[in-house]
Amino acid sequence: MNANPKDAFSVSLQKFHRKSVHSQMANTSGCNQLSDASTIPLPELKVRGLQSAKIKASPKRSPHVLKFYVHDAQCLLKDPMKKANRRYENQSDYVFVDTYLDALHMIAQEERKNKQANGHTIQSEEFSEQQISINPQPTLPNIPAQLIRDRMRVYAQSQQKDPQSKSQLAQRQPKKVIKTATSLMTKKILPNKLTVSLSVHQAIPPIKHKVSAKRWVMFTKQKNEKHFNKTIGWQEFQKGEVASITKIMTCYTTLTYLKEYNIEPDQIKIKIPGHAECIDGTSAFLNAGGVLTIKQLLFALMLPSGNDAALVLSFTVAYLMILQKTEIYQYNRFLKGAIIDIEPQIERNKKLLKHTFLDQMNKHANVIKMENTNYSSVHGLNDEKNVSCPHDISKLIEKCIQLDVFIEIITTKIYKTHALTDKGNKSTYYKWKNTNKLLKKSGWMGVKTGVTPNAGPCFTGYYKNDNLEAIIVVLNCSSMNQRFRDAEVLLFSVLK
């Protein structure tokens, strides 16, 4: 009988119980050994009750395969959060009964096959496929509950690596559930099924427990220094989705293109396409048909974090890049003030425009040496391929703050403007508020917020005073407001 991967158990557990079952069936000396071993003080297994075995049907398994499980006395397994936390328990103190029952079932099947191969008759109390097909609920071997507990104590004893601590096990209380990587490393407890992505040479910062973000870093620069240097960080090289922090690169790519070809941000006029009104997520609520400049769209991109503005900017800049190589006459017309109607171009060459701008974003990432970054989105909506890390984002912000237009945009708390009609008359009135709440406090200059279900609440901040400049990146924080508190905690650790 092949075991399902989900029902796999450790080899050591299998060997131990096979040995114990053979000793029970062969002679009575095994009981004496177990009874002697049970006298050794070991931790009691509390709040766990063994119920009768039941069948749990699964579409991926044949009907005759049994799945046994343990039901807690307090119904903990029905709570999905507490069920997930089971994997954090210390495996040396707790041995799950469902693994033990699976082991018994597997051992019975192996013994049946061995006896068949040796020509022995099969006793009726053992498991057999014929019995299971006839009786959908076969009974387990009649093993007393005390014997099960004794065997589990012996197994728990065999898992103890420090023999000198056995005398203290009876007095030791069960360990609490460990939820953070920091407590795991400080207490030197790493459960078997827990995977923690920690760098071997990365020391735990003393401020780690005060920050809720799962990945963060802070770069600082003193008054007489030329470049930013990393001051403190945690998992700063770990890849992950970054939500609307992606828009920083969208803004940087647009401004870099304008600077390279000496184009003023107010020089290019764009007619808002209908595609902008159909995008999900945070929006600047752009109305189709209105005419806005690139600079106005940059405010719509960075202040309210408009996904619609990111879409319009990316398509427009990509269209200008293509025209510059193919139709120079049409390109010059737009530079002189002609309105770009981007919607027909989106309908014809949407994929070409999208990939042209994304390629430019990734080229800038390579130039800045953002080694753990890949852009597959211009706005940051849920996308597993659109990833970055705090260290790379800090490098990007260091480049962005060198652009005057970028500083003008990110330091603006509220931006008011009007869209225009084709004839130049005022149209829709817009009022965009910056989502960065730290702009109200002295020294904070920006930069960007972001949140998605996969990335969690994120924030990147830029702080400046007479003696210090700081770039702070906190990703996957515990809440929307906590991301700002995390940034302040990191900053205060340097200002003290």
Helices and strands as residue ranges (DSSP letters): G 5-7, H 11-26, H 29-38, E 48-49, E 71-72, G 76-78, H 80-85, G 86-88, H 97-118, H 129-134, H 145-158, G 163-168, H 181-187, G 208-210, E 215-222, E 229-234, E 240-241, G 243-245, H 246-260, E 269-271, G 274-278, E 291-293, H 294-302, H 307-326, H 328-335, E 339-341, H 343-367, E 387-388, H 390-400, H 404-410, E 414-420, E 426-433, G 437-440, E 444-450, E 458-464, E 468-475, H 482-495
